[in-house]
Amino acid sequence: MEFGRAKILEELAVTIPDYLNRGESTDRIWESIDSKRLISSGNAKESPVDLGLKFTQASKICQSDPLYDRSKKIQTLIPTLDKMFYGGLGRKEVGIFMAFTGVGKSAMLVNLGQAALIQKLPVIHISIGELEEPDILLRYAARTTLMPQSKILRPENNEEYTKLSMDFVDRYQPKLLTKWFPIGTKVSQIRSFISRCKLEHKIDPAILLVDNASDLMAGTSPRDTSSYEEKGNVYAELKNLAHDFNVVIWTDSQTNRNALRAETIELDSMAESMKKAFKSDVVITINQTGEDLVNNQYRLHIAKARRYRKPSE
């Protein structure tokens, strides 16, 4: 173990000056350091899993894994979805809500954050480029107190809001951090932010919500040659992040204009890059017909479910 650590330090001592000389961003350099690798690695390569030894115990191993163990799932508190996902999503999974502009993707992410807080799970909510931190705070305030946003913003209602919000805090002791990032943010920057949250705020998130992930974020691979490839690579990096930090990640994505005419939205309506769907574990589409709008209803459709049965099955 000590030998492995020494070799890693030796490698970093050689490569970091080279990064700096090339003008590499500090975020990329910090990502290469990866404190977990220094602490836990004893060999240059991880040992493979010997499935031959575990094959006869597969049922017990999988049943107790957070990806399948219902007691360890993070619920959405939307009964239909939780039933379909056998209790919710498991840690290391990435889910997408896909809809056209203005349908309610950001509101859905707030609902998922609220659901996690009710389960007394730490939440980090990140907005890329659009909703500012006060916007996110106001939406959570309305969701937790069931007061309309317009009512919360009126000074004469401060006392009522304070009482309702304190009731929620006393009951659930919520741990919620929000952060606004500019357009063009890279996954490596979010990775660094989560690491700081764990170190400085002692918050180890169970769920990460990223508003406008692929549509307004930038990929980090130097091989990105087009917007299509770059947007897809963002999801590959988010999948790695979910695995490294052992979190559920929920994000959202735009549909193309063809989805406006569809009663049910499928994966072929995903804007910019189908690679986003390939790398995610769950894709749920949201749409609203004229009749749905009158009835204050939405249509949720499970377009992809890697580990779950789709409704038609």
Salt bridges, closest charged atoms under 4 A:
GLU10 OE2 - LYS7 NZ 3.72
GLU11 OE1 - ARG37 NH2 3.69
ASP18 OD2 - ARG22 NH1 2.43
GLU24 OE1 - ARG22 NH2 3.59
GLU24 OE2 - ARG28 NH1 3.93
GLU31 OE2 - ARG191 NE 3.65
ASP69 OD2 - LYS72 NZ 3.87
GLU93 OE2 - ARG307 NH1 2.84
GLU156 OE2 - ARG154 NE 3.43
GLU160 OE2 - LYS151 NZ 3.43
ASP167 OD2 - LYS163 NZ 3.34
ASP204 OD1 - LYS198 NZ 3.80
ASP215 OD1 - LYS276 NZ 3.44
GLU229 OE2 - LYS275 NZ 3.04
ASP244 OD2 - ARG191 NH1 2.87
GLU266 OE2 - HIS301 NE2 2.99
ASP281 OD2 - LYS239 NZ 2.64
ASP281 OD1 - ARG306 NE 2.73
ASP281 OD1 - ARG307 NH1 3.07
ASP292 OD2 - ARG299 NE 2.63
